[in-house]
Amino acid sequence: MMQIHKNLPFIITFLILHEDKLHASETLCQRSCEEGSPPRICYYVFELELYYTMSKACFNCPFNQSDCSLPHCVAANGVEKAVVVVNRQLPGPSIQVCEGDTIIVDLKNLLSDASTSIHWHGLHQKNTPYMDGVSMVTQCPIPSSTTFRYSFDAVNPGTHFWHSHSGLQNVDGAHGTLIVRQSSKREPHFNLYDEDLPEHVIIITDWLNTFSATKFAAHHHSDGNNKAESFLINGKGRYRAFLDDDDGKVFTPVETFHVKYGKNYRFRVVGNGFLNCPFELSIDDHSIKVIASDGSPIKPVDVESIVIYSGERFDFILKANQKVKNYWMRIRGLLDCGANFTSAYQMAVIKYDGAKEKVLNEAGDYKNMKRTGKQLNSLNTPSNNTTISVADLTALKSEDWPLDAQPSHQFHLAFDFNAIDNPHFHDPRYYSFFDPRLKANERLYTPQINGITFKMPSSPLLTQIGTYDFCNETTVQRNCSNQFCSCVYVYEIPLYSLVELILVDNGYTFDANHPFHLHGHAFRVVAMDKVADSISLETVKQMDADGKIRRKLSHAPIKDSITVPDGGYVVVRFVADNPGFWLLHCHISFHMELGMAVVFKVGTRREFAPIPEDFPKCGDWTPKLSLESNVANEIALKQSLIYAMSLLILLHIFYYHS
């Protein structure tokens, strides 16, 4: 049991978020946040396990719609598949606390064949960097059949989420929302809405109809595709059509959000995409007022739709001022989920209290998902009369550095899919990338940053001191344009440096945006543009030298996740004020799995927060092979025989000459 001094102003709240005790969360840590009230310590139990959609727990779902909401029933989109979930829920438990609360999660790994970890996306883990949840960067992977305790303070208010940061577990369902609310006095937009309801928190994910490992292996080792078939809204959606006794089509339920006419509601949306599938969100006959992104408040903007990329979060206000009835919330997939590929989409219902008509039992149509009018964060589009770029949003908070300050460290990170013999997928001896016998869709282009693939170290960078093969583009000793380069890709930054990153999507190979997420810090988006279908890093550098990249240096939007336009650039700035090792990576899971990442080492180890006593350790164990021992013994024996023979010869000579 955790010991808390009796004089500390804490309320201890034990939330066992599994089995039948889930409802405890709704009346304890999930509460109205009052100014001056003592923070609470909120305790959760997460049980991660392999599970199955449409299992026996679903009984007669979807023909009896209420069965789809029974405990342990994960209906998803109706397609049966293996999943990896927490507490047999999809999404997993929603953590909703107040600013200043302490969150404690005991993660029990019930997977029999895999390790795990959890990243708390949007929480910067200042003073607790070892709780960031990145296997082999900030902690050891949590082995099967063991429990790891995460404990940290909720100091970053806003809309966030948690997800597994090990392998592809997030893809298969290991994720959930994490909301840190403020008191009305600290919330700058409090007067714009009447309700900020727990049930109006939304997590949207692209969804596969097969287990992710199968999809990943087929795409990277054969000719399988990497496209998602549908989306889920809060773990629900329509895709598979079931036939009832009258051959009528029946679908699994969609999510429903209840509103009352005349009230203004705050909705919090998490984009937990894992493939190249950004999506448009809109609500029929309603405009939305966007008030925050990635947990940071902005000057409100009114739009008809938002485009959300993997890792991003947006808060918006919905005015329930239309005719009392049901309205569709529509999700329309783009790029790999767009009309050229899977035409993925999903729907949910905005249900006004008193609406008489039933929700139509229909699957919808991709063509009906598009909404006209002003849009925020459009795909590869700068601001104009019909769209607002994220870079043109206005943060309410001013910069933490003088407007005329010059960055002390600037890094150029250019990335693309490279035609190269990545030995993990192309053995040049047998099936080189360039082997003419291969079909086009069997050639795997490797996503890399500056021609380098990030290689995970053999032990965690933060918590264990080891000998690592650090590198970056200035230290690599080979030509990475025609040779595969892989290492522990690290930049070292002095503490409190003002850092500028210039991210460039070359865009030569595919039409694919890369959404990047930075751990441990938020950044200011000071510039963003799509220049052409493709662009070189040298061109961007020349544009910058010629003054053609104009930076927004006052009230630039604050984010921790940002997409980089294909054939364009994004410029971000941040103060490196959080000591530790922090990952910057593409948030498309397949790309991260292939090593599309770098690490920033901020500060020196003397400036790092102390690692807890007895923190788990891991790494290589390579004692001498028995063969090595046998060879050594044989050499020693031969040396002994030679010595003995030499001695006998000397004795023999001495005997005959004496």
C-alpha positions as CSV (number, residue, x, y, z in Angstrom):
1,M,0.0,0.0,0.0
2,M,1.3,3.5,-0.9
3,Q,2.1,5.5,2.2
4,I,0.8,9.1,2.3
5,H,1.7,11.5,5.2
6,K,-1.4,12.3,7.2
7,N,-0.8,16.0,6.9
8,L,-0.7,16.1,3.1
9,P,-3.8,17.7,1.5
10,F,-4.6,14.6,-0.6
11,I,-7.8,12.6,-1.0
12,I,-6.9,9.0,-1.8
13,T,-9.3,7.5,-4.3
14,F,-8.9,3.9,-5.3
15,L,-10.4,3.2,-8.6
16,I,-10.3,-0.5,-9.6
17,L,-11.3,0.0,-13.2
18,H,-12.0,-3.6,-14.1
19,E,-14.8,-6.1,-13.7
20,D,-17.9,-4.9,-11.9
21,K,-16.1,-2.0,-10.1
22,L,-15.9,0.3,-13.1
23,H,-18.6,2.6,-11.9
24,A,-16.5,3.8,-9.0
25,S,-14.7,6.1,-11.4
26,E,-17.8,8.0,-12.2
27,T,-18.3,9.4,-8.7
28,L,-14.7,9.8,-7.5
29,C,-11.9,11.1,-9.6
30,Q,-14.2,11.8,-12.6
31,R,-15.7,14.9,-11.1
32,S,-16.2,18.6,-11.3
33,C,-12.9,20.3,-10.7
34,E,-13.2,23.0,-8.0
35,E,-10.6,25.7,-7.4
36,G,-8.7,25.1,-4.2
37,S,-10.0,21.6,-3.6
38,P,-7.3,19.1,-2.6
39,P,-6.0,16.9,-5.4
40,R,-6.8,13.2,-5.4
41,I,-4.7,10.1,-5.8
42,C,-6.5,7.9,-8.4
43,Y,-5.6,4.2,-8.6
44,Y,-6.4,2.0,-11.5
45,V,-5.8,-1.6,-12.4
46,F,-5.3,-2.3,-16.1
47,E,-5.3,-6.0,-17.2
48,L,-3.9,-6.3,-20.7
49,E,-4.8,-9.6,-22.5
50,L,-5.5,-11.2,-25.9
51,Y,-9.2,-11.2,-26.5
52,Y,-11.7,-11.6,-29.3
53,T,-14.5,-9.4,-30.9
54,M,-18.0,-10.8,-31.0
55,S,-17.1,-13.4,-28.4
56,K,-19.5,-15.6,-26.4
57,A,-19.9,-12.6,-24.0
58,C,-21.9,-10.9,-26.8
59,F,-24.7,-13.6,-26.9
60,N,-27.2,-12.5,-29.5
61,C,-25.5,-9.2,-30.6
62,P,-26.3,-7.5,-33.0
63,F,-29.9,-9.0,-33.4
64,N,-30.5,-8.0,-29.8
65,Q,-28.8,-4.6,-29.7
66,S,-28.6,-4.5,-25.9
67,D,-26.4,-7.6,-25.9
68,C,-23.7,-5.6,-27.7
69,S,-23.3,-3.6,-24.5
70,L,-23.0,-6.5,-22.1
71,P,-19.9,-6.7,-19.9
72,H,-16.9,-8.1,-21.9
73,C,-18.7,-7.8,-25.2
74,V,-16.4,-6.1,-27.7
75,A,-18.6,-5.8,-30.8
76,A,-16.3,-3.3,-32.7
77,N,-17.6,-3.2,-36.3
78,G,-19.0,-6.7,-36.2
79,V,-16.0,-8.5,-37.8
80,E,-14.6,-11.3,-35.7
81,K,-10.9,-11.0,-35.0
82,A,-8.3,-11.3,-32.2
83,V,-7.7,-8.1,-30.3
84,V,-5.4,-6.9,-27.5
85,V,-7.4,-4.9,-24.9
86,V,-7.4,-3.7,-21.4
87,N,-10.1,-5.0,-19.0
88,R,-11.9,-6.6,-21.9
89,Q,-13.0,-3.2,-23.1
90,L,-12.6,-1.3,-26.4
91,P,-11.5,1.4,-26.0
92,G,-10.0,0.7,-22.6
93,P,-11.0,2.6,-19.4
94,S,-11.2,6.3,-19.7
95,I,-9.0,8.1,-17.1
96,Q,-10.7,11.5,-16.3
97,V,-9.1,13.5,-13.5
98,C,-8.5,17.0,-12.4
99,E,-5.3,19.1,-12.8
100,G,-2.9,18.2,-10.0
101,D,-4.3,14.7,-9.3
102,T,-1.9,11.8,-9.1
103,I,-2.6,8.9,-11.4
104,I,-1.5,5.4,-10.4
105,V,-2.0,2.6,-12.8
106,D,-1.0,-1.0,-12.1
107,L,-0.6,-2.6,-15.5
108,K,-0.9,-6.4,-15.4
109,N,0.5,-8.0,-18.5
110,L,-1.7,-11.1,-19.0
111,L,-0.3,-11.7,-22.5
112,S,1.4,-15.0,-22.6
113,D,3.8,-14.2,-25.5
114,A,4.6,-10.5,-25.5
115,S,5.9,-7.7,-23.3
116,T,4.2,-4.3,-23.1
117,S,4.3,-0.7,-21.9
118,I,1.9,2.3,-21.9
119,H,2.6,5.8,-23.1
120,W,0.5,8.7,-21.7
121,H,0.2,10.7,-24.9
122,G,0.2,14.5,-24.1
123,L,1.5,14.3,-20.5
124,H,5.1,15.5,-20.5
125,Q,6.2,13.5,-17.4
126,K,8.3,16.3,-16.0
127,N,10.2,15.0,-13.0
128,T,9.0,11.5,-13.9
129,P,10.6,10.7,-17.3
130,Y,10.8,7.0,-16.5
131,M,7.0,6.9,-16.6
132,D,6.8,8.0,-20.3
133,G,6.2,4.4,-21.3
134,V,8.5,3.9,-24.3
135,S,10.1,0.4,-24.2
136,M,13.9,0.5,-24.4
137,V,14.0,4.3,-24.2
138,T,12.5,5.2,-20.8
139,Q,11.9,1.7,-19.3
140,C,12.2,-2.0,-19.9
141,P,9.3,-3.8,-21.6
142,I,7.0,-5.2,-19.0
143,P,7.3,-9.0,-19.3
144,S,4.5,-11.5,-19.5
145,S,2.8,-12.4,-16.2
146,T,4.2,-9.3,-14.4
147,T,2.8,-6.0,-13.1
148,F,4.4,-2.6,-13.5
149,R,3.1,0.5,-11.6
150,Y,2.9,3.8,-13.4
151,S,2.7,6.8,-11.1
152,F,2.7,10.4,-12.2
153,D,1.0,13.8,-11.6
154,A,-1.6,15.1,-14.1
155,V,0.0,18.5,-14.7
156,N,-0.9,19.0,-18.4
157,P,-4.6,19.9,-18.6
158,G,-6.5,19.0,-21.7
159,T,-7.6,16.2,-23.9
160,H,-5.0,13.4,-24.1
161,F,-5.0,9.6,-24.3
162,W,-3.0,6.5,-23.4
163,H,-1.9,3.7,-25.6
164,S,0.5,0.8,-25.7
165,H,3.9,1.8,-26.9
166,S,5.1,-1.8,-27.6
167,G,4.8,-3.4,-31.0
168,L,1.4,-3.1,-32.6
169,Q,-0.8,-3.5,-29.5
170,N,-2.3,-0.1,-29.9
171,V,-3.5,-1.1,-33.4
172,D,-5.3,-4.1,-31.9
173,G,-7.2,-2.1,-29.2
174,A,-4.8,-1.3,-26.3
175,H,-5.8,2.4,-26.0
176,G,-8.1,4.8,-24.2
177,T,-8.7,8.4,-23.4
178,L,-7.1,10.5,-20.7
179,I,-8.7,13.8,-19.7
180,V,-7.2,16.4,-17.3
181,R,-9.8,19.0,-16.5
182,Q,-9.3,22.4,-14.8
183,S,-11.4,24.4,-12.5
184,S,-13.7,27.0,-14.1
185,K,-11.4,29.8,-13.0
186,R,-8.5,28.3,-14.8
187,E,-10.3,27.1,-17.9
188,P,-10.2,30.1,-20.4
189,H,-13.2,28.9,-22.5
190,F,-15.5,28.0,-19.6
191,N,-18.0,30.6,-20.4
192,L,-18.5,29.3,-24.0
193,Y,-20.2,26.0,-23.0
194,D,-22.8,24.7,-20.5
195,E,-21.6,21.1,-20.3
196,D,-18.3,19.2,-20.4
197,L,-19.6,15.7,-20.0
198,P,-17.5,12.5,-19.6
199,E,-19.7,10.8,-22.2
200,H,-18.8,13.4,-24.8
201,V,-15.1,12.3,-24.9
202,I,-14.4,10.6,-28.2
203,I,-11.6,8.4,-29.5
204,I,-11.5,7.6,-33.2
205,T,-9.3,4.9,-34.7
206,D,-8.9,3.3,-38.1
207,W,-9.6,-0.4,-37.8
208,L,-8.4,-3.5,-39.4
209,N,-10.5,-6.6,-40.1
210,T,-7.5,-8.8,-39.3
211,F,-5.0,-9.1,-36.5
212,S,-2.3,-6.4,-36.9
213,A,0.7,-8.8,-36.9
214,T,-0.8,-10.7,-39.8
215,K,-1.4,-7.5,-41.8
216,F,2.1,-6.2,-40.9
217,A,3.8,-9.4,-41.9
218,A,1.9,-9.8,-45.2
219,H,2.7,-6.2,-46.2
220,H,6.3,-6.2,-45.3
221,H,7.3,-9.7,-46.3
222,S,4.9,-10.4,-49.1
223,D,2.5,-8.4,-51.3
224,G,-0.3,-7.7,-48.7
225,N,-1.7,-4.2,-48.4
226,N,-1.4,-1.8,-45.5
227,K,-4.9,-0.2,-45.6
228,A,-7.6,-0.1,-43.0
229,E,-11.1,-1.2,-43.8
230,S,-13.1,1.0,-41.5
231,F,-13.1,3.3,-38.5
232,L,-14.4,3.0,-34.9
233,I,-15.9,5.8,-32.8
234,N,-15.5,4.9,-29.1
235,G,-14.9,1.3,-30.2
236,K,-18.2,1.1,-32.1
237,G,-19.1,1.1,-35.7
238,R,-21.0,-0.4,-38.6
239,Y,-19.3,-2.5,-41.3
240,R,-20.4,-6.1,-41.4
241,A,-24.0,-6.7,-42.4
242,F,-25.8,-9.5,-40.5
243,L,-28.9,-11.1,-42.0
244,D,-32.0,-11.6,-39.7
245,D,-34.7,-14.2,-40.2
246,D,-36.3,-12.1,-42.9
247,D,-33.0,-11.6,-44.7
248,G,-32.9,-8.0,-43.5
249,K,-29.6,-6.4,-42.8
250,V,-28.6,-5.7,-39.1
251,F,-25.5,-4.0,-38.0
252,T,-23.6,-3.6,-34.7
253,P,-24.5,-0.4,-32.8
254,V,-22.9,3.0,-33.4
255,E,-22.1,5.5,-30.6
256,T,-24.8,7.9,-29.6
257,F,-24.2,11.3,-27.9
258,H,-27.2,12.9,-26.1
259,V,-27.8,16.6,-26.1
260,K,-30.6,18.9,-25.1
261,Y,-31.9,21.7,-27.2
262,G,-30.6,25.1,-26.3
263,K,-27.4,24.0,-24.6
264,N,-23.8,24.3,-25.7
265,Y,-21.6,21.2,-25.3
266,R,-17.9,20.7,-25.2
267,F,-16.7,17.6,-27.1
268,R,-13.2,16.2,-26.8
269,V,-11.9,14.2,-29.8
270,V,-8.8,12.0,-29.9
271,G,-7.3,10.9,-33.2
272,N,-5.8,7.5,-32.5
273,G,-4.9,6.6,-36.1
274,F,-2.2,4.0,-36.8
275,L,-2.1,3.9,-40.6
276,N,-2.0,6.6,-43.3
277,C,-5.6,7.4,-42.6
278,P,-6.4,10.9,-41.5
279,F,-10.1,11.6,-41.4
280,E,-12.6,14.4,-41.7
281,L,-15.1,14.9,-38.8
282,S,-18.4,16.7,-39.3
283,I,-21.9,16.9,-37.8
284,D,-24.9,17.2,-40.1
285,D,-26.6,20.7,-40.1
286,H,-24.2,21.9,-37.3
287,S,-21.1,24.1,-37.3
288,I,-18.5,23.5,-34.6
289,K,-16.4,26.0,-32.7
290,V,-12.9,24.6,-32.2
291,I,-11.3,25.8,-28.9
292,A,-8.3,23.7,-28.2
293,S,-5.7,21.4,-29.9
294,D,-3.5,18.8,-28.3
295,G,-4.6,20.1,-24.9
296,S,-3.7,23.8,-25.5
297,P,-6.4,26.4,-25.8
298,I,-6.7,28.5,-29.0
299,K,-8.6,31.5,-30.1
300,P,-11.9,29.9,-31.2
301,V,-12.6,29.2,-34.9
302,D,-15.9,28.3,-36.4
303,V,-15.8,25.5,-39.1
304,E,-18.0,22.9,-40.6
305,S,-15.4,20.1,-40.4
306,I,-12.0,19.2,-39.0
307,V,-9.3,16.9,-40.4
308,I,-7.5,15.0,-37.7
309,Y,-4.2,13.1,-38.1
310,S,-2.8,10.4,-35.9
311,G,-1.9,11.6,-32.4
312,E,-3.8,14.9,-32.7
313,R,-6.7,16.0,-30.4
314,F,-9.2,18.8,-30.8
315,D,-11.9,20.2,-28.5
316,F,-14.9,21.8,-30.0
317,I,-18.2,23.3,-28.9
318,L,-21.5,22.1,-30.4
319,K,-24.5,24.4,-30.1
320,A,-27.6,22.2,-29.9
321,N,-29.7,24.8,-31.7
322,Q,-31.2,22.8,-34.5
323,K,-34.6,21.0,-34.9
324,V,-35.1,18.3,-32.2
325,K,-34.2,15.0,-34.0
326,N,-31.2,12.8,-34.7
327,Y,-28.2,13.9,-36.7
328,W,-25.2,12.0,-38.0
329,M,-21.7,12.7,-36.9
330,R,-19.7,11.6,-39.9
331,I,-16.1,10.3,-40.2
332,R,-14.6,10.2,-43.8
333,G,-11.3,8.6,-44.4
334,L,-8.6,10.2,-46.5
335,L,-5.4,9.0,-48.3
336,D,-5.1,5.3,-47.8
337,C,-8.6,5.2,-46.4
338,G,-9.9,7.5,-49.2
339,A,-11.8,6.9,-52.4
340,N,-8.7,5.5,-54.2
341,F,-8.3,2.7,-51.7
342,T,-10.7,1.4,-49.0
343,S,-13.2,4.3,-48.9
344,A,-13.4,3.9,-45.1
345,Y,-15.9,5.8,-43.0
346,Q,-17.9,5.6,-39.9
347,M,-20.9,7.3,-38.2
348,A,-22.2,8.2,-34.8
349,V,-25.5,9.8,-33.7
350,I,-26.1,13.2,-32.1
351,K,-29.4,12.6,-30.4
352,Y,-31.5,15.5,-29.2
353,D,-33.6,14.7,-26.1
354,G,-37.2,14.3,-27.2
355,A,-36.3,13.1,-30.7
356,K,-39.0,10.7,-31.8
357,E,-37.6,8.9,-34.8
358,K,-35.4,5.8,-34.3
359,V,-31.8,5.7,-35.6
360,L,-31.8,4.3,-39.1
361,N,-30.3,0.8,-39.3
362,E,-28.2,1.5,-42.4
363,A,-24.5,1.2,-43.2
364,G,-24.2,4.6,-44.9
365,D,-22.1,5.4,-47.9
366,Y,-18.6,6.9,-48.3
367,K,-20.0,9.4,-50.9
368,N,-22.3,10.8,-48.3
369,M,-19.6,11.5,-45.7
370,K,-18.2,14.7,-47.2
371,R,-19.2,18.0,-45.7
372,T,-18.8,21.3,-47.6
373,G,-17.9,24.6,-46.0
374,K,-15.0,25.9,-44.0
375,Q,-12.5,23.2,-42.8
376,L,-9.7,23.2,-40.2
377,N,-6.5,21.3,-40.9
378,S,-7.2,20.3,-44.4
379,L,-5.0,17.7,-46.1
380,N,-2.0,19.3,-47.8
381,T,-3.7,22.7,-48.1
382,P,-2.7,26.2,-46.8
383,S,-5.2,28.6,-45.4
384,N,-7.6,30.1,-47.9
385,N,-11.3,31.1,-48.1
386,T,-12.5,27.5,-47.3
387,T,-9.8,26.1,-45.0
388,I,-7.7,27.1,-42.0
389,S,-4.2,25.7,-41.6
390,V,-3.3,24.6,-38.1
391,A,-0.2,26.9,-38.3
392,D,-2.6,29.9,-38.6
393,L,-4.4,29.1,-35.3
394,T,-3.7,31.5,-32.4
395,A,-2.7,30.2,-29.1
396,L,-4.1,32.0,-26.0
397,K,-0.8,31.6,-24.2
398,S,2.2,33.8,-25.2
399,E,5.6,32.4,-25.9
400,D,8.0,31.4,-23.1
401,W,10.9,33.1,-24.9
402,P,11.5,36.6,-26.4
403,L,9.9,37.0,-29.9
404,D,13.3,37.9,-31.4
405,A,15.2,35.1,-29.7
406,Q,17.2,32.9,-32.1
407,P,17.3,29.1,-31.7
408,S,20.5,27.8,-30.2
409,H,20.0,24.5,-31.9
410,Q,18.4,23.9,-35.3
411,F,17.8,20.4,-36.8
412,H,16.7,19.5,-40.3
413,L,14.8,16.2,-40.5
414,A,13.9,15.1,-44.0
415,F,12.1,11.9,-44.6
416,D,10.7,9.7,-47.3
417,F,10.2,6.1,-48.3
418,N,13.6,4.9,-49.6
419,A,14.4,2.2,-52.2
420,I,17.1,0.3,-50.3
421,D,17.9,-3.2,-49.2
422,N,16.6,-3.1,-45.7
423,P,17.9,-6.4,-44.4
424,H,14.9,-7.0,-42.3
425,F,12.8,-7.3,-45.4
426,H,15.1,-7.6,-48.4
427,D,18.1,-10.0,-48.2
428,P,20.3,-8.9,-51.1
429,R,21.6,-12.4,-51.5
430,Y,18.2,-13.9,-52.2
431,Y,15.5,-11.2,-52.8
432,S,17.0,-7.8,-53.1
433,F,14.8,-4.8,-53.4
434,F,16.1,-4.4,-56.9
435,D,15.6,-8.1,-57.9
436,P,13.6,-7.9,-61.2
437,R,11.7,-11.1,-60.3
438,L,9.9,-9.2,-57.5
439,K,6.5,-7.7,-58.2
440,A,6.0,-4.0,-57.6
441,N,4.0,-4.5,-54.4
442,E,6.6,-6.9,-53.0
443,R,9.3,-4.1,-53.0
444,L,9.2,-2.5,-49.5
445,Y,10.2,1.1,-49.5
446,T,11.7,1.9,-46.0
447,P,10.5,5.1,-44.3
448,Q,13.6,6.8,-42.9
449,I,14.6,10.2,-41.4
450,N,17.7,11.6,-43.1
451,G,18.3,8.2,-44.6
452,I,18.7,6.6,-41.1
453,T,16.5,3.9,-39.4
454,F,16.3,4.2,-35.6
455,K,17.4,1.0,-33.9
456,M,16.2,0.3,-30.4
457,P,19.0,-0.1,-27.9
458,S,19.5,-3.3,-26.0
459,S,18.6,-1.6,-22.7
460,P,16.7,1.6,-21.8
461,L,18.6,4.8,-22.6
462,L,17.1,6.6,-19.6
463,T,17.3,4.1,-16.8
464,Q,20.4,2.1,-17.6
465,I,23.9,3.4,-18.5
466,G,25.3,1.4,-21.3
467,T,27.5,1.5,-24.4
468,Y,25.2,2.5,-27.2
469,D,25.8,2.9,-30.9
470,F,24.6,6.6,-31.0
471,C,24.6,8.3,-34.3
472,N,23.0,11.0,-36.5
473,E,23.5,12.2,-40.0
474,T,26.8,14.0,-39.0
475,T,28.4,10.8,-37.7
476,V,27.3,8.0,-39.9
477,Q,30.4,6.6,-41.7
478,R,28.6,5.2,-44.8
479,N,26.6,6.5,-47.8
480,C,23.0,6.1,-46.6
481,S,21.6,6.9,-50.1
482,N,22.6,3.4,-51.3
483,Q,23.4,1.5,-48.1
484,F,21.0,0.7,-45.2
485,C,21.9,2.8,-42.2
486,S,20.6,1.9,-38.8
487,C,21.6,3.0,-35.3
488,V,20.4,4.5,-32.1
489,Y,19.6,7.9,-33.7
490,V,20.2,10.6,-31.0
491,Y,20.7,14.3,-30.9
492,E,22.1,15.8,-27.7
493,I,20.7,19.1,-26.5
494,P,21.8,21.2,-23.5
495,L,19.0,21.9,-21.0
496,Y,17.0,25.0,-21.6
497,S,18.1,25.4,-25.2
498,L,15.7,27.0,-27.7
499,V,15.3,24.3,-30.3
500,E,14.0,24.6,-33.9
501,L,13.1,21.6,-35.9
502,I,12.5,21.8,-39.7
503,L,10.6,18.8,-40.8
504,V,10.6,18.1,-44.5
505,D,8.4,15.4,-46.3
506,N,10.3,14.8,-49.5
507,G,7.2,13.2,-51.0
508,Y,9.0,11.5,-53.9
509,T,7.7,7.9,-53.4
510,F,4.1,8.0,-52.2
511,D,1.3,10.5,-51.5
512,A,1.5,10.1,-47.7
513,N,1.5,12.5,-44.8
514,H,3.6,11.7,-41.8
515,P,2.1,12.9,-38.4
516,F,4.9,13.4,-35.9
517,H,4.6,13.3,-32.1
518,L,7.2,14.6,-29.7
519,H,7.4,13.1,-26.2
520,G,8.2,15.1,-23.1
521,H,7.5,18.6,-24.6
522,A,5.0,20.6,-26.5
523,F,6.1,22.8,-29.4
524,R,5.0,26.0,-31.2
525,V,4.1,25.5,-34.9
526,V,5.7,28.6,-36.4
527,A,5.5,27.6,-40.1
528,M,3.9,25.1,-42.4
529,D,3.3,24.7,-46.1
530,K,3.0,22.3,-49.0
531,V,5.4,23.5,-51.7
532,A,5.1,21.0,-54.5
533,D,4.3,17.3,-55.1
534,S,7.9,16.6,-54.0
535,I,10.7,18.7,-52.6
536,S,14.3,18.2,-51.5
537,L,15.8,19.3,-48.2
538,E,18.3,21.5,-50.1
539,T,15.3,23.4,-51.7
540,V,13.8,24.0,-48.3
541,K,17.1,25.2,-46.9
542,Q,17.5,27.6,-49.9
543,M,13.9,28.9,-49.4
544,D,14.7,29.6,-45.8
545,A,18.0,31.4,-46.7
546,D,16.0,33.5,-49.1
547,G,13.5,34.5,-46.5
548,K,10.7,32.6,-48.1
549,I,9.7,30.7,-45.0
550,R,7.9,33.2,-42.8
551,R,7.7,32.2,-39.1
552,K,4.8,33.1,-36.9
553,L,6.6,34.2,-33.7
554,S,3.7,35.5,-31.6
555,H,1.0,33.2,-30.2
556,A,1.9,30.4,-32.5
557,P,-0.3,27.3,-31.8
558,I,1.0,24.9,-29.2
559,K,0.9,21.2,-30.1
560,D,2.7,17.9,-29.5
561,S,1.6,16.2,-32.7
562,I,1.7,17.6,-36.2
563,T,1.4,16.3,-39.7
564,V,3.9,17.3,-42.3
565,P,2.5,18.1,-45.8
566,D,3.6,15.8,-48.5
567,G,6.1,17.8,-50.6
568,G,6.3,20.4,-47.9
569,Y,7.6,21.4,-44.5
570,V,6.7,22.2,-40.9
571,V,8.8,24.4,-38.6
572,V,8.4,24.0,-34.8
573,R,10.1,25.5,-31.8
574,F,10.3,24.5,-28.2
575,V,12.4,25.1,-25.1
576,A,14.2,21.9,-24.1
577,D,13.3,22.3,-20.4
578,N,12.6,18.6,-19.5
579,P,15.7,16.5,-18.9
580,G,15.7,13.0,-20.2
581,F,15.6,10.9,-23.4
582,W,12.5,11.9,-25.5
583,L,11.3,10.2,-28.7
584,L,10.2,12.1,-31.8
585,H,8.5,9.7,-34.2
586,C,6.0,9.2,-37.0
587,H,2.8,8.2,-35.2
588,I,1.8,5.8,-38.0
589,S,2.4,2.5,-36.2
590,F,3.8,0.6,-39.1
591,H,6.3,3.4,-39.7
592,M,7.3,3.6,-36.1
593,E,7.8,-0.2,-36.1
594,L,10.2,0.2,-38.9
595,G,12.3,2.8,-37.1
596,M,11.0,6.2,-38.3
597,A,12.1,8.0,-35.2
598,V,14.9,10.0,-33.5
599,V,15.6,10.6,-29.8
600,F,16.5,13.9,-28.2
601,K,18.8,13.6,-25.1
602,V,17.9,16.8,-23.2
603,G,20.5,17.7,-20.5
604,T,23.1,15.6,-18.8
605,R,22.5,12.6,-16.6
606,R,23.4,14.8,-13.6
607,E,20.3,16.9,-14.6
608,F,18.0,13.9,-15.0
609,A,15.4,13.1,-12.3
610,P,16.7,10.3,-10.1
611,I,15.5,6.8,-11.1
612,P,13.4,5.1,-8.4
613,E,15.2,2.5,-6.4
614,D,15.0,-1.1,-7.7
615,F,13.6,0.2,-11.0
616,P,13.4,-2.8,-13.4
617,K,16.5,-3.5,-15.5
618,C,17.0,-5.6,-18.7
619,G,19.4,-6.1,-21.5
620,D,21.7,-8.6,-23.3
621,W,23.1,-11.6,-21.5
622,T,25.9,-13.2,-23.6
623,P,28.2,-15.3,-21.5
624,K,31.0,-17.2,-23.2
625,L,29.8,-20.0,-25.4
626,S,30.9,-23.5,-24.3
627,L,32.7,-23.7,-27.7
628,E,34.8,-20.7,-26.7
629,S,35.6,-22.5,-23.4
630,N,36.6,-25.7,-25.3
631,V,38.8,-23.8,-27.6
632,A,40.5,-22.0,-24.7
633,N,41.0,-25.3,-22.9
634,E,42.5,-26.9,-26.0
635,I,44.9,-24.0,-26.5
636,A,46.0,-24.2,-22.8
637,L,46.5,-28.0,-23.2
638,K,48.7,-27.5,-26.2
639,Q,50.7,-24.9,-24.5
640,S,51.2,-27.2,-21.5
641,L,52.3,-30.0,-23.8
642,I,54.8,-27.8,-25.6
643,Y,56.1,-26.6,-22.2
644,A,56.5,-30.2,-21.0
645,M,58.2,-31.4,-24.2
646,S,60.6,-28.4,-24.1
647,L,61.5,-29.3,-20.5
648,L,62.1,-33.0,-21.4
649,I,64.4,-31.9,-24.2
650,L,66.4,-29.7,-21.9
651,L,66.7,-32.5,-19.3
652,H,67.8,-34.9,-22.0
653,I,70.5,-32.4,-23.2
654,F,71.6,-31.8,-19.7
655,Y,71.8,-35.5,-18.9
656,Y,74.0,-36.4,-22.0
657,H,76.3,-33.4,-21.6
658,S,76.9,-33.9,-17.9
